[in-house]
Amino acid sequence: MALLELQKVSKFFGGLAAISDLDMEVNDGEIVGLIGPNGAGKTTTFNVITGELMPNAGRIIFEGRDISGLKPHEVAELGIVRTFQLVTLFPGYSVLENVLVGLHLQSDIGFVEAMFNTPSNRQRELNLLDQAMMILRFTGLLGVCDELAENLPHGLQRTLGLAIGLAAKPRILLLDEPLTGMNPKETSEMIDTIRQIRDRYGTTIVVVEHNMRAVMTLCERIVVINFGQKIAEGLPEEIREDTAVIEAYLGREEDAS
């Protein structure tokens, strides 16, 4: 059974289909790419999965449960965590504080414990600090832990966004354009980090990304959509040679003439 499954999912805006009868499966432990030309429906697909948008038809199944009607925070609590194309950070907080915010969202520290700073609360805070330092070490951000997020270069800001997502202890991590604006060195390092997240934490990962070379390098399986419909699915080498995919990105010869 797939960990996450979209069954005939459709989403309409003003009568126009952003996604239409979309079937998609994500298996436990996979790194899956979701690609397509601009306006293909990739971000809408993420929005439907995470509860930001309600599908007009179809079902979203996570670990055998229909989650189609859940609110975003309820989806996140189940372990589906998303990073955004535009980096979403707390700019006036330090790198360490940003990761601690992510950890606190998943902590079970009660109001009374926090209010009166009980011994159990102090111990849990120390545990969260240890976890934050481990995440920063893992993502290569330990050396800038005291820097304000707004002062980081673009590549490190994107890495911090990934670290915050990791702090939420995801079962599935949805990465929306994680490589945007990165130079080749930063891109290579981010690809390595994403792989290590899967290998070390067992996190299943779905990536929306325009950098085709990176997608082919990173992802074990790729789903291609165009005009909201799936047009291809397979291994990177199969997608690279798929006629429908080539036409979607480059157009038919008669279209170009």
ChimeraX attribute file (.defattr): number of C-alpha atoms within 10 A of each C-alpha:
attribute: neighborCount
match mode: 1-to-1
recipient: residues
	/A:1	11
	/A:2	14
	/A:3	18
	/A:4	22
	/A:5	22
	/A:6	23
	/A:7	16
	/A:8	17
	/A:9	24
	/A:10	24
	/A:11	23
	/A:12	15
	/A:13	9
	/A:14	6
	/A:15	7
	/A:16	10
	/A:17	16
	/A:18	21
	/A:19	26
	/A:20	23
	/A:21	17
	/A:22	20
	/A:23	17
	/A:24	17
	/A:25	16
	/A:26	21
	/A:27	14
	/A:28	17
	/A:29	16
	/A:30	20
	/A:31	23
	/A:32	24
	/A:33	27
	/A:34	26
	/A:35	24
	/A:36	26
	/A:37	16
	/A:38	12
	/A:39	13
	/A:40	20
	/A:41	24
	/A:42	24
	/A:43	18
	/A:44	19
	/A:45	23
	/A:46	21
	/A:47	16
	/A:48	22
	/A:49	28
	/A:50	24
	/A:51	20
	/A:52	16
	/A:53	18
	/A:54	17
	/A:55	23
	/A:56	16
	/A:57	16
	/A:58	17
	/A:59	21
	/A:60	25
	/A:61	18
	/A:62	22
	/A:63	13
	/A:64	12
	/A:65	12
	/A:66	14
	/A:67	18
	/A:68	23
	/A:69	15
	/A:70	16
	/A:71	14
	/A:72	17
	/A:73	14
	/A:74	14
	/A:75	19
	/A:76	20
	/A:77	15
	/A:78	14
	/A:79	17
	/A:80	24
	/A:81	24
	/A:82	25
	/A:83	21
	/A:84	17
	/A:85	16
	/A:86	12
	/A:87	18
	/A:88	13
	/A:89	17
	/A:90	16
	/A:91	14
	/A:92	13
	/A:93	16
	/A:94	19
	/A:95	31
	/A:96	24
	/A:97	20
	/A:98	23
	/A:99	30
	/A:100	21
	/A:101	18
	/A:102	19
	/A:103	21
	/A:104	14
	/A:105	12
	/A:106	13
	/A:107	13
	/A:108	9
	/A:109	15
	/A:110	9
	/A:111	10
	/A:112	10
	/A:113	14
	/A:114	13
	/A:115	9
	/A:116	9
	/A:117	13
	/A:118	12
	/A:119	10
	/A:120	12
	/A:121	19
	/A:122	14
	/A:123	12
	/A:124	16
	/A:125	19
	/A:126	12
	/A:127	12
	/A:128	19
	/A:129	17
	/A:130	13
	/A:131	16
	/A:132	27
	/A:133	18
	/A:134	14
	/A:135	21
	/A:136	23
	/A:137	13
	/A:138	15
	/A:139	22
	/A:140	17
	/A:141	21
	/A:142	16
	/A:143	10
	/A:144	15
	/A:145	20
	/A:146	13
	/A:147	16
	/A:148	17
	/A:149	24
	/A:150	15
	/A:151	13
	/A:152	16
	/A:153	9
	/A:154	17
	/A:155	19
	/A:156	20
	/A:157	20
	/A:158	27
	/A:159	23
	/A:160	27
	/A:161	26
	/A:162	25
	/A:163	25
	/A:164	28
	/A:165	22
	/A:166	25
	/A:167	24
	/A:168	24
	/A:169	19
	/A:170	21
	/A:171	21
	/A:172	27
	/A:173	25
	/A:174	23
	/A:175	24
	/A:176	22
	/A:177	19
	/A:178	27
	/A:179	24
	/A:180	17
	/A:181	12
	/A:182	16
	/A:183	11
	/A:184	11
	/A:185	9
	/A:186	17
	/A:187	18
	/A:188	15
	/A:189	15
	/A:190	23
	/A:191	17
	/A:192	13
	/A:193	17
	/A:194	21
	/A:195	17
	/A:196	15
	/A:197	19
	/A:198	17
	/A:199	13
	/A:200	9
	/A:201	13
	/A:202	16
	/A:203	23
	/A:204	23
	/A:205	27
	/A:206	22
	/A:207	24
	/A:208	24
	/A:209	21
	/A:210	18
	/A:211	14
	/A:212	14
	/A:213	10
	/A:214	16
	/A:215	23
	/A:216	17
	/A:217	11
	/A:218	20
	/A:219	20
	/A:220	15
	/A:221	21
	/A:222	25
	/A:223	21
	/A:224	22
	/A:225	24
	/A:226	23
	/A:227	19
	/A:228	24
	/A:229	21
	/A:230	21
	/A:231	17
	/A:232	18
	/A:233	18
	/A:234	16
	/A:235	15
	/A:236	21
	/A:237	12
	/A:238	13
	/A:239	19
	/A:240	14
	/A:241	10
	/A:242	15
	/A:243	13
	/A:244	16
	/A:245	21
	/A:246	13
	/A:247	12
	/A:248	17
	/A:249	12
	/A:250	12
	/A:251	12
	/A:252	13
	/A:253	8
	/A:254	6
	/A:255	8
	/A:256	7
	/A:257	5
